[in-house]
Amino acid sequence: MLFGVAVLNGVVLISYISDLQDNGASVADAVRIGCEARLRPVLMTASISILSLIPMVFATGPGSEVQRPLAVVVIGGLLTSTALTLLVLPTLYQWFAPERKEVEL
């Protein structure tokens, strides 16, 4: 679940930035606008996953000794991956993405 949410958030952000760049925005503008526009979807995806795991963290019934550590690790991973998606991924994209030149048809 953790890996899927992290990849989904990254794909949502990078695909939107790439679309902006395809439409003529510079790399810096595309990254800034893309991060602003996709902040809410990325945060909502991660927060829904985190909130769904909260009952597992506070469970006391049978099997909770296995569920609790798993839930804590996944919640920590979701928080970390969301921060990395919103901070590190755009920075890396800006460093490594070439400026696209307009193609005349």
A tleap script that builds the chain and sets N, CA, C and O, in Angstrom:
source leaprc.protein.ff14SB
mol = sequence {
  NMET LEU PHE GLY VAL ALA VAL LEU ASN GLY
  VAL VAL LEU ILE SER TYR ILE SER ASP LEU
  GLN ASP ASN GLY ALA SER VAL ALA ASP ALA
  VAL ARG ILE GLY CYS GLU ALA ARG LEU ARG
  PRO VAL LEU MET THR ALA SER ILE SER ILE
  LEU SER LEU ILE PRO MET VAL PHE ALA THR
  GLY PRO GLY SER GLU VAL GLN ARG PRO LEU
  ALA VAL VAL VAL ILE GLY GLY LEU LEU THR
  SER THR ALA LEU THR LEU LEU VAL LEU PRO
  THR LEU TYR GLN TRP PHE ALA PRO GLU ARG
  LYS GLU VAL GLU CLEU
}
set mol.1.N position { 0.825 -1.186 0.000 }
set mol.1.CA position { 0.000 0.000 0.000 }
set mol.1.C position { 0.877 1.260 0.000 }
set mol.1.O position { 0.616 2.221 -0.724 }
set mol.2.N position { 1.897 1.226 0.812 }
set mol.2.CA position { 2.784 2.390 0.922 }
set mol.2.C position { 3.452 2.698 -0.406 }
set mol.2.O position { 3.473 3.846 -0.850 }
set mol.3.N position { 3.994 1.671 -1.033 }
set mol.3.CA position { 4.676 1.867 -2.303 }
set mol.3.C position { 3.700 2.369 -3.366 }
set mol.3.O position { 4.042 3.252 -4.153 }
set mol.4.N position { 2.504 1.819 -3.393 }
set mol.4.CA position { 1.509 2.234 -4.376 }
set mol.4.C position { 1.100 3.685 -4.229 }
set mol.4.O position { 0.995 4.400 -5.225 }
set mol.5.N position { 0.869 4.129 -3.015 }
set mol.5.CA position { 0.476 5.520 -2.780 }
set mol.5.C position { 1.617 6.466 -3.119 }
set mol.5.O position { 1.392 7.525 -3.704 }
set mol.6.N position { 2.836 6.094 -2.759 }
set mol.6.CA position { 3.991 6.948 -3.051 }
set mol.6.C position { 4.192 7.094 -4.559 }
set mol.6.O position { 4.430 8.195 -5.054 }
set mol.7.N position { 4.097 5.994 -5.276 }
set mol.7.CA position { 4.263 6.048 -6.731 }
set mol.7.C position { 3.119 6.817 -7.374 }
set mol.7.O position { 3.351 7.629 -8.270 }
set mol.8.N position { 1.900 6.578 -6.935 }
set mol.8.CA position { 0.744 7.292 -7.481 }
set mol.8.C position { 0.889 8.799 -7.306 }
set mol.8.O position { 0.633 9.560 -8.240 }
set mol.9.N position { 1.295 9.232 -6.123 }
set mol.9.CA position { 1.473 10.666 -5.883 }
set mol.9.C position { 2.561 11.243 -6.776 }
set mol.9.O position { 2.409 12.344 -7.307 }
set mol.10.N position { 3.642 10.519 -6.945 }
set mol.10.CA position { 4.713 10.981 -7.822 }
set mol.10.C position { 4.277 11.066 -9.269 }
set mol.10.O position { 4.614 12.022 -9.966 }
set mol.11.N position { 3.533 10.077 -9.726 }
set mol.11.CA position { 3.053 10.078 -11.111 }
set mol.11.C position { 2.070 11.218 -11.345 }
set mol.11.O position { 2.124 11.882 -12.380 }
set mol.12.N position { 1.174 11.447 -10.393 }
set mol.12.CA position { 0.200 12.541 -10.516 }
set mol.12.C position { 0.932 13.872 -10.645 }
set mol.12.O position { 0.576 14.695 -11.489 }
set mol.13.N position { 1.929 14.087 -9.832 }
set mol.13.CA position { 2.660 15.354 -9.840 }
set mol.13.C position { 3.506 15.517 -11.098 }
set mol.13.O position { 3.437 16.552 -11.761 }
set mol.14.N position { 4.287 14.523 -11.426 }
set mol.14.CA position { 5.203 14.640 -12.567 }
set mol.14.C position { 4.446 14.677 -13.889 }
set mol.14.O position { 4.853 15.395 -14.802 }
set mol.15.N position { 3.364 13.929 -14.017 }
set mol.15.CA position { 2.609 13.966 -15.275 }
set mol.15.C position { 1.982 15.340 -15.498 }
set mol.15.O position { 1.924 15.817 -16.631 }
set mol.16.N position { 1.516 15.973 -14.434 }
set mol.16.CA position { 0.938 17.303 -14.576 }
set mol.16.C position { 2.020 18.331 -14.930 }
set mol.16.O position { 1.801 19.205 -15.768 }
set mol.17.N position { 3.172 18.220 -14.296 }
set mol.17.CA position { 4.280 19.124 -14.617 }
set mol.17.C position { 4.714 18.940 -16.065 }
set mol.17.O position { 4.983 19.913 -16.769 }
set mol.18.N position { 4.780 17.705 -16.500 }
set mol.18.CA position { 5.160 17.416 -17.882 }
set mol.18.C position { 4.128 17.960 -18.870 }
set mol.18.O position { 4.495 18.477 -19.926 }
set mol.19.N position { 2.848 17.849 -18.536 }
set mol.19.CA position { 1.804 18.418 -19.396 }
set mol.19.C position { 1.929 19.930 -19.489 }
set mol.19.O position { 1.766 20.504 -20.566 }
set mol.20.N position { 2.215 20.573 -18.374 }
set mol.20.CA position { 2.409 22.022 -18.392 }
set mol.20.C position { 3.590 22.398 -19.272 }
set mol.20.O position { 3.548 23.387 -20.005 }
set mol.21.N position { 4.628 21.605 -19.189 }
set mol.21.CA position { 5.806 21.886 -20.000 }
set mol.21.C position { 5.502 21.647 -21.484 }
set mol.21.O position { 5.995 22.379 -22.342 }
set mol.22.N position { 4.698 20.635 -21.786 }
set mol.22.CA position { 4.297 20.385 -23.172 }
set mol.22.C position { 3.483 21.541 -23.744 }
set mol.22.O position { 3.503 21.786 -24.951 }
set mol.23.N position { 2.772 22.246 -22.875 }
set mol.23.CA position { 1.949 23.376 -23.302 }
set mol.23.C position { 2.717 24.691 -23.339 }
set mol.23.O position { 2.122 25.753 -23.517 }
set mol.24.N position { 4.033 24.626 -23.174 }
set mol.24.CA position { 4.839 25.822 -23.374 }
set mol.24.C position { 5.399 26.479 -22.136 }
set mol.24.O position { 6.084 27.495 -22.253 }
set mol.25.N position { 5.143 25.953 -20.965 }
set mol.25.CA position { 5.683 26.563 -19.748 }
set mol.25.C position { 7.158 26.194 -19.600 }
set mol.25.O position { 7.586 25.120 -20.023 }
set mol.26.N position { 7.910 27.077 -19.007 }
set mol.26.CA position { 9.314 26.762 -18.718 }
set mol.26.C position { 9.354 25.721 -17.598 }
set mol.26.O position { 8.347 25.469 -16.936 }
set mol.27.N position { 10.519 25.126 -17.396 }
set mol.27.CA position { 10.638 24.093 -16.367 }
set mol.27.C position { 10.307 24.666 -14.991 }
set mol.27.O position { 9.560 24.054 -14.228 }
set mol.28.N position { 10.854 25.829 -14.674 }
set mol.28.CA position { 10.620 26.435 -13.357 }
set mol.28.C position { 9.148 26.774 -13.157 }
set mol.28.O position { 8.586 26.512 -12.094 }
set mol.29.N position { 8.525 27.357 -14.178 }
set mol.29.CA position { 7.101 27.697 -14.062 }
set mol.29.C position { 6.239 26.442 -13.966 }
set mol.29.O position { 5.288 26.397 -13.186 }
set mol.30.N position { 6.570 25.427 -14.757 }
set mol.30.CA position { 5.797 24.188 -14.738 }
set mol.30.C position { 5.889 23.511 -13.371 }
set mol.30.O position { 4.892 22.992 -12.869 }
set mol.31.N position { 7.058 23.513 -12.778 }
set mol.31.CA position { 7.227 22.902 -11.455 }
set mol.31.C position { 6.448 23.684 -10.408 }
set mol.31.O position { 5.761 23.089 -9.579 }
set mol.32.N position { 6.546 25.007 -10.436 }
set mol.32.CA position { 5.839 25.823 -9.446 }
set mol.32.C position { 4.323 25.678 -9.581 }
set mol.32.O position { 3.633 25.443 -8.589 }
set mol.33.N position { 3.813 25.813 -10.783 }
set mol.33.CA position { 2.371 25.720 -11.014 }
set mol.33.C position { 1.877 24.304 -10.738 }
set mol.33.O position { 0.813 24.113 -10.148 }
set mol.34.N position { 2.657 23.312 -11.170 }
set mol.34.CA position { 2.262 21.922 -10.952 }
set mol.34.C position { 2.190 21.561 -9.484 }
set mol.34.O position { 1.270 20.864 -9.055 }
set mol.35.N position { 3.157 22.033 -8.711 }
set mol.35.CA position { 3.133 21.753 -7.273 }
set mol.35.C position { 1.968 22.447 -6.579 }
set mol.35.O position { 1.358 21.881 -5.672 }
set mol.36.N position { 1.662 23.652 -6.994 }
set mol.36.CA position { 0.527 24.359 -6.412 }
set mol.36.C position { -0.785 23.668 -6.770 }
set mol.36.O position { -1.670 23.530 -5.925 }
set mol.37.N position { -0.908 23.235 -8.022 }
set mol.37.CA position { -2.158 22.642 -8.480 }
set mol.37.C position { -2.367 21.227 -7.954 }
set mol.37.O position { -3.508 20.815 -7.746 }
set mol.38.N position { -1.313 20.490 -7.739 }
set mol.38.CA position { -1.439 19.090 -7.321 }
set mol.38.C position { -1.160 18.876 -5.839 }
set mol.38.O position { -1.062 17.734 -5.391 }
set mol.39.N position { -1.030 19.950 -5.075 }
set mol.39.CA position { -0.818 19.822 -3.635 }
set mol.39.C position { -2.004 19.131 -2.970 }
set mol.39.O position { -1.813 18.188 -2.202 }
set mol.40.N position { -3.203 19.578 -3.246 }
set mol.40.CA position { -4.396 19.009 -2.617 }
set mol.40.C position { -4.592 17.534 -2.970 }
set mol.40.O position { -4.824 16.738 -2.059 }
set mol.41.N position { -4.511 17.117 -4.254 }
set mol.41.CA position { -4.682 15.685 -4.533 }
set mol.41.C position { -3.634 14.802 -3.858 }
set mol.41.O position { -3.956 13.712 -3.386 }
set mol.42.N position { -2.400 15.257 -3.810 }
set mol.42.CA position { -1.346 14.466 -3.166 }
set mol.42.C position { -1.607 14.360 -1.668 }
set mol.42.O position { -1.496 13.275 -1.097 }
set mol.43.N position { -1.950 15.463 -1.032 }
set mol.43.CA position { -2.224 15.437 0.405 }
set mol.43.C position { -3.472 14.626 0.740 }
set mol.43.O position { -3.509 13.935 1.758 }
set mol.44.N position { -4.486 14.708 -0.105 }
set mol.44.CA position { -5.714 13.946 0.145 }
set mol.44.C position { -5.466 12.451 0.020 }
set mol.44.O position { -5.972 11.676 0.831 }
set mol.45.N position { -4.707 12.036 -0.965 }
set mol.45.CA position { -4.412 10.617 -1.137 }
set mol.45.C position { -3.663 10.074 0.073 }
set mol.45.O position { -3.998 9.008 0.591 }
set mol.46.N position { -2.668 10.795 0.513 }
set mol.46.CA position { -1.878 10.338 1.668 }
set mol.46.C position { -2.691 10.401 2.958 }
set mol.46.O position { -2.625 9.483 3.775 }
set mol.47.N position { -3.453 11.469 3.146 }
set mol.47.CA position { -4.191 11.613 4.412 }
set mol.47.C position { -5.300 10.579 4.547 }
set mol.47.O position { -5.558 10.108 5.654 }
set mol.48.N position { -5.959 10.213 3.460 }
set mol.48.CA position { -6.992 9.179 3.538 }
set mol.48.C position { -6.365 7.844 3.917 }
set mol.48.O position { -6.929 7.099 4.717 }
set mol.49.N position { -5.215 7.541 3.354 }
set mol.49.CA position { -4.525 6.297 3.705 }
set mol.49.C position { -4.091 6.312 5.166 }
set mol.49.O position { -4.222 5.306 5.864 }
set mol.50.N position { -3.582 7.435 5.627 }
set mol.50.CA position { -3.150 7.551 7.021 }
set mol.50.C position { -4.344 7.423 7.962 }
set mol.50.O position { -4.278 6.701 8.957 }
set mol.51.N position { -5.424 8.117 7.652 }
set mol.51.CA position { -6.604 8.060 8.523 }
set mol.51.C position { -7.218 6.667 8.565 }
set mol.51.O position { -7.793 6.274 9.581 }
set mol.52.N position { -7.103 5.924 7.482 }
set mol.52.CA position { -7.656 4.567 7.484 }
set mol.52.C position { -6.839 3.620 8.360 }
set mol.52.O position { -7.340 2.572 8.767 }
set mol.53.N position { -5.596 3.972 8.652 }
set mol.53.CA position { -4.743 3.123 9.489 }
set mol.53.C position { -4.784 3.490 10.972 }
set mol.53.O position { -4.250 2.752 11.801 }
set mol.54.N position { -5.393 4.589 11.311 }
set mol.54.CA position { -5.448 5.026 12.714 }
set mol.54.C position { -6.111 3.972 13.614 }
set mol.54.O position { -5.595 3.714 14.701 }
set mol.55.N position { -7.233 3.353 13.212 }
set mol.55.CA position { -7.800 2.317 14.089 }
set mol.55.C position { -6.848 1.154 14.363 }
set mol.55.O position { -6.894 0.563 15.442 }
set mol.56.N position { -5.987 0.820 13.403 }
set mol.56.CA position { -5.025 -0.262 13.627 }
set mol.56.C position { -3.981 0.122 14.670 }
set mol.56.O position { -3.485 -0.736 15.400 }
set mol.57.N position { -3.652 1.393 14.741 }
set mol.57.CA position { -2.653 1.845 15.715 }
set mol.57.C position { -3.186 1.688 17.135 }
set mol.57.O position { -2.435 1.343 18.047 }
set mol.58.N position { -4.469 1.939 17.322 }
set mol.58.CA position { -5.054 1.892 18.666 }
set mol.58.C position { -5.797 0.593 18.958 }
set mol.58.O position { -6.490 0.497 19.971 }
set mol.59.N position { -5.666 -0.402 18.096 }
set mol.59.CA position { -6.351 -1.679 18.295 }
set mol.59.C position { -5.757 -2.410 19.498 }
set mol.59.O position { -4.554 -2.347 19.748 }
set mol.60.N position { -6.632 -3.109 20.240 }
set mol.60.CA position { -6.178 -3.881 21.400 }
set mol.60.C position { -6.641 -5.328 21.334 }
set mol.60.O position { -6.324 -6.114 22.227 }
set mol.61.N position { -7.375 -5.691 20.312 }
set mol.61.CA position { -7.916 -7.043 20.203 }
set mol.61.C position { -6.891 -8.051 19.737 }
set mol.61.O position { -5.703 -7.753 19.616 }
set mol.62.N position { -7.382 -9.266 19.474 }
set mol.62.CA position { -6.481 -10.319 18.984 }
set mol.62.C position { -5.851 -9.925 17.648 }
set mol.62.O position { -6.538 -9.431 16.753 }
set mol.63.N position { -4.566 -10.141 17.521 }
set mol.63.CA position { -3.844 -9.796 16.302 }
set mol.63.C position { -3.297 -8.390 16.289 }
set mol.63.O position { -2.575 -8.019 15.363 }
set mol.64.N position { -3.623 -7.594 17.298 }
set mol.64.CA position { -3.168 -6.208 17.308 }
set mol.64.C position { -1.661 -6.095 17.504 }
set mol.64.O position { -1.058 -5.087 17.135 }
set mol.65.N position { -1.048 -7.134 18.090 }
set mol.65.CA position { 0.410 -7.088 18.277 }
set mol.65.C position { 1.147 -7.143 16.944 }
set mol.65.O position { 2.316 -6.765 16.865 }
set mol.66.N position { 0.471 -7.610 15.895 }
set mol.66.CA position { 1.051 -7.610 14.555 }
set mol.66.C position { 0.610 -6.366 13.784 }
set mol.66.O position { 1.399 -5.776 13.045 }
set mol.67.N position { -0.645 -5.971 13.958 }
set mol.67.CA position { -1.203 -4.846 13.206 }
set mol.67.C position { -0.603 -3.504 13.615 }
set mol.67.O position { -0.330 -2.663 12.757 }
set mol.68.N position { -0.399 -3.297 14.889 }
set mol.68.CA position { 0.074 -2.003 15.387 }
set mol.68.C position { 1.430 -1.610 14.802 }
set mol.68.O position { 1.547 -0.504 14.275 }
set mol.69.N position { 2.459 -2.455 14.867 }
set mol.69.CA position { 3.743 -2.053 14.283 }
set mol.69.C position { 3.660 -1.833 12.772 }
set mol.69.O position { 4.309 -0.937 12.231 }
set mol.70.N position { 2.863 -2.650 12.105 }
set mol.70.CA position { 2.694 -2.480 10.664 }
set mol.70.C position { 2.057 -1.133 10.351 }
set mol.70.O position { 2.503 -0.424 9.449 }
set mol.71.N position { 1.022 -0.784 11.094 }
set mol.71.CA position { 0.338 0.494 10.868 }
set mol.71.C position { 1.257 1.672 11.154 }
set mol.71.O position { 1.244 2.659 10.418 }
set mol.72.N position { 2.047 1.583 12.203 }
set mol.72.CA position { 2.960 2.680 12.550 }
set mol.72.C position { 3.997 2.870 11.445 }
set mol.72.O position { 4.307 3.999 11.068 }
set mol.73.N position { 4.526 1.775 10.935 }
set mol.73.CA position { 5.538 1.857 9.875 }
set mol.73.C position { 4.932 2.439 8.602 }
set mol.73.O position { 5.551 3.280 7.950 }
set mol.74.N position { 3.734 2.001 8.246 }
set mol.74.CA position { 3.097 2.502 7.022 }
set mol.74.C position { 2.746 3.981 7.166 }
set mol.74.O position { 2.929 4.749 6.221 }
set mol.75.N position { 2.249 4.390 8.321 }
set mol.75.CA position { 1.938 5.812 8.539 }
set mol.75.C position { 3.216 6.650 8.441 }
set mol.75.O position { 3.216 7.697 7.793 }
set mol.76.N position { 4.279 6.212 9.061 }
set mol.76.CA position { 5.545 6.939 8.958 }
set mol.76.C position { 6.056 7.002 7.528 }
set mol.76.O position { 6.564 8.033 7.088 }
set mol.77.N position { 5.921 5.906 6.809 }
set mol.77.CA position { 6.332 5.888 5.415 }
set mol.77.C position { 5.496 6.799 4.548 }
set mol.77.O position { 6.017 7.453 3.645 }
set mol.78.N position { 4.198 6.848 4.814 }
set mol.78.CA position { 3.325 7.747 4.052 }
set mol.78.C position { 3.663 9.209 4.314 }
set mol.78.O position { 3.680 10.021 3.389 }
set mol.79.N position { 3.929 9.538 5.557 }
set mol.79.CA position { 4.312 10.920 5.874 }
set mol.79.C position { 5.631 11.283 5.194 }
set mol.79.O position { 5.770 12.365 4.625 }
set mol.80.N position { 6.588 10.374 5.259 }
set mol.80.CA position { 7.889 10.624 4.644 }
set mol.80.C position { 7.791 10.708 3.129 }
set mol.80.O position { 8.353 11.617 2.517 }
set mol.81.N position { 7.080 9.762 2.521 }
set mol.81.CA position { 6.982 9.753 1.059 }
set mol.81.C position { 6.214 10.965 0.542 }
set mol.81.O position { 6.528 11.482 -0.530 }
set mol.82.N position { 5.222 11.419 1.283 }
set mol.82.CA position { 4.478 12.605 0.863 }
set mol.82.C position { 5.371 13.843 0.917 }
set mol.82.O position { 5.347 14.670 0.006 }
set mol.83.N position { 6.148 13.968 1.973 }
set mol.83.CA position { 7.079 15.100 2.070 }
set mol.83.C position { 8.115 15.050 0.951 }
set mol.83.O position { 8.436 16.074 0.349 }
set mol.84.N position { 8.634 13.861 0.677 }
set mol.84.CA position { 9.615 13.734 -0.398 }
set mol.84.C position { 8.991 14.017 -1.757 }
set mol.84.O position { 9.626 14.625 -2.619 }
set mol.85.N position { 7.755 13.581 -1.952 }
set mol.85.CA position { 7.069 13.830 -3.222 }
set mol.85.C position { 6.872 15.320 -3.449 }
set mol.85.O position { 7.026 15.803 -4.571 }
set mol.86.N position { 6.536 16.044 -2.405 }
set mol.86.CA position { 6.234 17.464 -2.556 }
set mol.86.C position { 7.475 18.358 -2.524 }
set mol.86.O position { 7.433 19.483 -3.020 }
set mol.87.N position { 8.566 17.880 -1.954 }
set mol.87.CA position { 9.760 18.717 -1.831 }
set mol.87.C position { 10.916 18.256 -2.719 }
set mol.87.O position { 11.478 19.056 -3.468 }
set mol.88.N position { 11.268 16.996 -2.642 }
set mol.88.CA position { 12.452 16.504 -3.338 }
set mol.88.C position { 12.170 16.219 -4.808 }
set mol.88.O position { 12.979 16.571 -5.666 }
set mol.89.N position { 11.048 15.595 -5.113 }
set mol.89.CA position { 10.746 15.230 -6.495 }
set mol.89.C position { 10.688 16.431 -7.438 }
set mol.89.O position { 11.267 16.360 -8.522 }
set mol.90.N position { 10.016 17.537 -7.080 }
set mol.90.CA position { 10.051 18.707 -7.964 }
set mol.90.C position { 11.448 19.296 -8.126 }
set mol.90.O position { 11.803 19.775 -9.203 }
set mol.91.N position { 12.232 19.261 -7.068 }
set mol.91.CA position { 13.596 19.774 -7.155 }
set mol.91.C position { 14.435 18.935 -8.117 }
set mol.91.O position { 15.164 19.473 -8.951 }
set mol.92.N position { 14.327 17.625 -7.995 }
set mol.92.CA position { 15.059 16.745 -8.910 }
set mol.92.C position { 14.573 16.909 -10.344 }
set mol.92.O position { 15.370 16.883 -11.282 }
set mol.93.N position { 13.279 17.075 -10.511 }
set mol.93.CA position { 12.739 17.276 -11.859 }
set mol.93.C position { 13.307 18.555 -12.462 }
set mol.93.O position { 13.692 18.584 -13.631 }
set mol.94.N position { 13.354 19.597 -11.663 }
set mol.94.CA position { 13.860 20.879 -12.155 }
set mol.94.C position { 15.341 20.786 -12.509 }
set mol.94.O position { 15.778 21.418 -13.471 }
set mol.95.N position { 16.110 20.026 -11.769 }
set mol.95.CA position { 17.530 19.868 -12.060 }
set mol.95.C position { 17.769 19.086 -13.340 }
set mol.95.O position { 18.625 19.452 -14.145 }
set mol.96.N position { 17.011 18.002 -13.533 }
set mol.96.CA position { 17.323 17.067 -14.604 }
set mol.96.C position { 16.465 17.210 -15.851 }
set mol.96.O position { 16.828 16.658 -16.889 }
set mol.97.N position { 15.363 17.911 -15.802 }
set mol.97.CA position { 14.495 18.039 -16.969 }
set mol.97.C position { 15.069 19.094 -17.913 }
set mol.97.O position { 15.356 20.215 -17.494 }
set mol.98.N position { 15.233 18.740 -19.164 }
set mol.98.CA position { 15.740 19.733 -20.124 }
set mol.98.C position { 14.636 20.717 -20.500 }
set mol.98.O position { 13.450 20.387 -20.458 }
set mol.99.N position { 15.041 21.911 -20.861 }
set mol.99.CA position { 14.078 22.871 -21.385 }
set mol.99.C position { 13.592 22.347 -22.739 }
set mol.99.O position { 14.397 21.968 -23.589 }
set mol.100.N position { 12.306 22.328 -22.926 }
set mol.100.CA position { 11.763 21.839 -24.188 }
set mol.100.C position { 11.619 22.989 -25.153 }
set mol.100.O position { 11.154 24.070 -24.795 }
set mol.101.N position { 12.017 22.746 -26.355 }
set mol.101.CA position { 11.900 23.764 -27.388 }
set mol.101.C position { 10.589 23.540 -28.130 }
set mol.101.O position { 10.135 22.410 -28.308 }
set mol.102.N position { 10.008 24.634 -28.549 }
set mol.102.CA position { 8.759 24.521 -29.302 }
set mol.102.C position { 9.039 23.926 -30.661 }
set mol.102.O position { 9.992 24.307 -31.341 }
set mol.103.N position { 8.205 22.997 -31.042 }
set mol.103.CA position { 8.340 22.350 -32.342 }
set mol.103.C position { 7.349 22.984 -33.284 }
set mol.103.O position { 6.150 23.039 -33.010 }
set mol.104.N position { 7.863 23.461 -34.393 }
set mol.104.CA position { 6.984 24.076 -35.378 }
set mol.104.C position { 6.599 23.012 -36.393 }
set mol.104.O position { 7.432 22.255 -36.892 }
set mol.105.N position { 5.307 22.985 -36.678 }
set mol.105.CA position { 4.805 22.003 -37.643 }
set mol.105.C position { 4.580 22.608 -38.988 }
set mol.105.O position { 4.159 21.915 -39.914 }
savepdb mol mol.pdb
quit
